[in-house]
Amino acid sequence: MKTQKSSAAFREAQKYIPGGVNSPVRAFKAVGRDPLFIDRALGSRIYDIDGNEFIDYVCSWGPCILGHASEPVIEAVKKACEKGLSFGAPTELETELAGMITEAVPAIEQVRLVSSGTEAVMSAIRAARGYTGRNKIVKFRGNYHGHSDGLLVKAGSGLMTESVPDSAGVPEGYAACTLTAEYNSRDSVERLFEAEKEDIAAVIVEPVAANMGVVLPEEGFLAFLRDITEKNGALLIFDEVITGFRLCYGGACDYFRIKPDMVTLGKIVGGGMPLAAYGGAREIMEVLAPNGEVYQAGTLSGNPIAVTAGIQTLKELKAHPEIYSRIDQNAETLAGAFRKKGLQVNRAGSLLSAFFTDRPVRDYASALTCDTKKYAKYFSGMLEAGIYVAPSQFEAMFVSAAHTQEDIQRTVEAIAGN
Ligand SMILES: *Cc1c(COP(=O)(O)O)cnc(C)c1O
């Protein structure tokens, strides 16, 4: 496989962009090679600047559930562009998308559109704090909610409930407002509520964790979170930036039949454009300016091009519910190929991870038992076989509607050989 052009592009990028990338995972550090620079993508395929073609299972980290450059989406976006790229004033398109979101996710009665998942989560937490008048939040180790200060934290030592910064540049004061629990551990959540129940504004959770590899919630865990938050006057926030419109059209709320107080969306909801959303019960969302006292704003929020891509993507998903059963089945076929190799496989719908460990992965500690060197070797082997998977053990594999039976078969063979 030729990679000279990508490697040269990477050296050039490093002159002007920190690490040569605009988001760290793209640098391929975890797999010890230079990243591929992408020229274009279509359907299930992605093409790099050296002319290599790959079957893509990163799918822009989730948004491209219809496959790349889906025709109805591209056509709608082209038309929208001709009317102007941004107005900084309301459009009917925003109401249309908001209506589609509230219809798909009944927990959302009102919704705000923003430009990234990070922004959606950060704003949802501010609203939760404004609504409850409390300051602390609970998050789970190994769950990712974007890069806002209060969420780049790790558990403090020993009996301390407060977290500490997990990134330089995050003040201890921000980290201290976040309490860290263990995914799938009821005890760890109960302990935090015992110690801090008067101060906990919200528990935020990835209903299927997909940022430490895919880790499923154990039976009853989400219902337990619903229950303990309700009993203690705290809000339950489902971070559905990955799971929304992915597990099924109604996301994790529908998939697990749990009604959180707030939901954050991103990735698929923008159809590949920078768009995300957060919403919840009307009573909660009314704390937001201009009606309420919680400030949140955005020059490009509800951008007409991004909103158009979102609307068209959701329309396609809604009109073709058979997409979900097909991508689930294809994901299961891939899961079977990984199991045959003796790997640990976690799958929810079209999201899956194969872990290079002998132990079942149910939380962050068990995810960390993986042999990342073996993953790096597998990754390179897959690339050579023309298959682009996540350049990290701790990211999900995404199956899209554009993956054909032939793509899946080729991938199964590559898995067996790598
Ligand atoms: C990707 C992701 C985010 C952050 O979204 P960005 O658009 O990258 O800021 C937040 N939460 C979850 C669960 C995610 O997967």
PDBQT file of the ligand as one rigid body, heavy atoms in Angstrom, charges set to zero:
ROOT
HETATM    1  C1  LIG A 501     -18.592  12.378  20.130  1.00  0.00    +0.000 C 
HETATM    2  C2  LIG A 501     -19.213  12.482  21.467  1.00  0.00    +0.000 A 
HETATM    3  C3  LIG A 501     -19.324  13.702  22.154  1.00  0.00    +0.000 A 
HETATM    4  C4  LIG A 501     -18.661  14.966  21.667  1.00  0.00    +0.000 C 
HETATM    5  O1  LIG A 501     -19.175  15.398  20.458  1.00  0.00    +0.000 OA
HETATM    6  P1  LIG A 501     -18.267  16.395  19.560  1.00  0.00    +0.000 P 
HETATM    7  O2  LIG A 501     -19.173  16.730  18.423  1.00  0.00    +0.000 OA
HETATM    8  O3  LIG A 501     -17.057  15.637  19.189  1.00  0.00    +0.000 OA
HETATM    9  O4  LIG A 501     -17.950  17.570  20.411  1.00  0.00    +0.000 OA
HETATM   10  C5  LIG A 501     -20.045  13.736  23.323  1.00  0.00    +0.000 A 
HETATM   11  N1  LIG A 501     -20.610  12.634  23.819  1.00  0.00    +0.000 NA
HETATM   12  C6  LIG A 501     -20.515  11.436  23.217  1.00  0.00    +0.000 A 
HETATM   13  C7  LIG A 501     -21.188  10.245  23.801  1.00  0.00    +0.000 C 
HETATM   14  C8  LIG A 501     -19.786  11.324  22.026  1.00  0.00    +0.000 A 
HETATM   15  O5  LIG A 501     -19.650  10.123  21.455  1.00  0.00    +0.000 OA
ENDROOT
TORSDOF 0
